[in-house]
Amino acid sequence: MKTALVTGASSGFGEAIAEMLSKHNYNLILTARRGDRLSALKSKIEAESDVQVHTLVFDIQSNAETEKAFNSLPVKFQSIDLLVNNAGLAAGMDTFDTGKIEDWDAMIDTNVKGLLYISRLVTPWMVERKSGQIINIGSIAGRQVYPKGNVYCATKFAVEALTQAMRIDLLPHGIKVSSVSPGSAETEFSLVRFGDADKAKAVYNGYKPLNANDIAETVEFIITRPCHVNIGDILITPVAQGDTMNWFKG
């Protein structure tokens, strides 16, 4: 039985991806800051499947916390076949000249540095075994910027660059590296960004956005390809979204 590590697994994409992976008989390492959410997800998955779930509660923005949590893994979870770098956030919606440094730090520390911290810990194990798969959850914002998206977009452009660089560097070791870049999706993303439920809901008025299961099914497609096939990148949007600036809202 294979083992997968999913970051940011307490809600949204991460939760849906974890549930999908359990149906493919992956034992799971699930990480997030909200331990109560992880415990509930662990109980649900173990009640509905035969897989084992281990949870790690820490802040991926901290390299020290990430390393401490990772080093606490039981031996039976130390052979990681799949890493899904899902943890990420958007904070604030300001023009560059009015941007808040604390928002910038939160996005850079989570979306870029957090991805680096956990990947740097996992990849040596994959290199040693000459096998493994990494899927980075990016964004359409890593393809095209939009007004007031400045630093968030910059972090997602970085994810795209890192995905390509990881693929090149890990190629000699037979490790697959992919990215999934969602467009507008209704999860907790907008609630975290705006801190207001009404504002978050208004983002999706007039069209049907993606949902977490759409992204989980996209990840499912990637992991079920034959051994000789690597899906480099998938951009997935709602029908209503042409790009970050062009929409059809009925």
N, C-alpha and C positions, 0 to 999 in steps of 0.2 A: 504494500500500500504506500502511495506517495504522500509527501508532506508539503503543505503550502503555508506560507506566511503572508498574511494580509494586514497591511497597516490601515489605520482609520476605519476599523471594522465595526464601530459601535452604531453606525447608522448609514443611510443612503447607499451609495455604490458599494462601499466595503461590506456592509451587512448582506446585501443581495449577492455579491460575489462569493462571500463565505458560504451562504446557503446553497448556491449553485455548485460550488466545489465539493461540498459534502455529498451531493448527489452523484458526483464522479468518484466517490470513495477516497478523497484526500483527507488525511488527518490534518488538523488545522492549528496554526499558531495565529491567534487574533490579537492585535494590539490597538490600543486607544487610550485616551485619558480617562474615559468614563467607565469605571470598573463595574458599576451596576448594570449598564447596558451590555457590556461584554459577558457578564455572568448570565444574564437572561438569554442572550444569544447562544452561549455555550449549552445551557440546559435544553433549549429548543432543538438545537442540532443533534445533540447526543440522544434526545428522546425519539427523534425521527430517523436516525440512521445508526450505522455501526461504527462511525468514525470517532476518533478521540480528539478532543479540543483542549488546547492549552492557551490560557489568556495571559497577556503581559500588559500591565497598566503602567504607563509612563508617558512623559511628554517628549515627543520625537524632536522637538526643537532643541533639546539638550543632548549633546553628545554623551555626556557622562551618564545621564539616565538611560539613554538608548543602549549604551555599552553594558551597563550594569544589568539591565533587564535581559539583554541578549545572552549574556554570560550565565544567566540563571537557568537557561533552558535545560530540562532533563535530557539525558543522553538519547532517549528514544525519539526526541524531537530535533536532534542535531544533524539530521540529513535532510536538508531543505531542497526540494525539487523545483518549487515554484515560488517566486517572490512577486507579489502584487503591491507595487508602490502606489497606494491610493490616498494616503493622508495628504490633505491639502485644504486650503481655505482662501477666501477673499475677504479682506477687511477694508471697510471704507469705500467711498465712491466720490473722491475729491479730484479736482484738477491738480496737476503736478505741483503748481506753485502753492497750493494750500494743503498738500498731503501731510498726513501725520506720521512722524517718524516711527511711533510705536506700531502703527498699522504696517508700515513698510517692513519693519523688523519681523513682525509676526509672519508675514507672507514669505519673506526670504528664508527665515529660519525653518518654516514648515515645508514649503513647497520645493525648495532647492536643497537646503542643508540637511533637512530631515531625510529626504530621499538619499542623499549622499551617505549620511551616517549609517543607515540600516543596510544600504547596498554594499558599502565597504566591509561590513561584518559578514554578510551572507556570501558574497562572491568568492572568497577564498575556498569555502567549502565546495562550491560548485566547480571551481577550477581544479581542485584536488580530485574530484570524481570524474572530470571531463564530461559533465552533463548538467543541465539545468535550464530554467526558463525564467525570464524577468519580463514583467508587463508593467509599464509606467502609465499611470492615468494622467494624461495631459489635458488639453482643452483646445477648442477652436481659438481661444485667446492666445494660443501659442503659434497661431498662423497669421493672425491679423489683429492689430490693436483696435481699440474703440475708445471714444471719449470717456475720460475719467477711469480708464482701466490701467493706465500707465504701469505701475509696479507689479500689479497682478499679472498683466500680460507679459512683462519682462520675465517673471518667474516661470511662466508656462513656455515661453520661448526657450528658456534655459532647459526645461525638461525635455523639449524636442532635441536640443543640441546634445544633451547628455545621453539620451536614448541612442542617437546615432553613434556617439563616441563609445558608449558601452558595447554596442553591437560590434564595432570594429575591434576593440581591445579584447573582447571575450570570444571572438570568432575562432581563434586557434584552439579553443578549449571546448568547442561544440555546444556553446551556450546560446540559446535563442534569446533575442531581445526585441520587444515590441512596444508600441505605444498605442493607446486608445485615446482619441481626442474628441470628447463630447461637445456638442453645442448646448443649447439651453435645455436644462433638465430640472425637474421639480423635485428637489430634495431639501435638506436643511441649509443648503448652500446660501440662498438669498436671505434666509432668516439670520444666519451668522453674519452675513455682510451688512445688513441694514439694522439688525437688532430690533426689528419691528415686524410683527406678523402681518399687518395689513399691507405695508410696503412690500414685503416679500411676496405676498399673494398677488399683488398688482403686477408684478413682473411677468406673470403668465396669462394675463387677461387677453382674450381674443384669439388664442391659438392653443393647440395641444402640445405641450413640451414633451421631451423624453422623460422616462422615469428610470428608477434604479435598475429594474429588471431588464430594460433595454441594454444597459451597459453590461450587466452580468451575462446576458446572452451573447454579446459581442466578445467578451472575454472567453466565454465557452467555445465560440468558434475558433479562436486563436489556439486554445490549449488542445483542441481535438484534431488539429491538422496532423498529417503523417510526420514521422520523424525527420524526413528530409525537407519539410516545408517550414519556413518562417514567415509570418505575417509581420512586415516591418512597421506598418502604421495603418490605423483605421480612423478616419474622420467620420463621425456620425452626428447628424443633426435632425431636428424635427423637420417635417416637410415645409413648414412655414418659414424656416430660416434659410436664407440664401447664403449669408455669411454674417459677420458680426454687425453689419450695418443695414442689411436688406432683409425685409420681412414681408410676409403676407398674412395679415390678420383679418379674418372674416368677421 
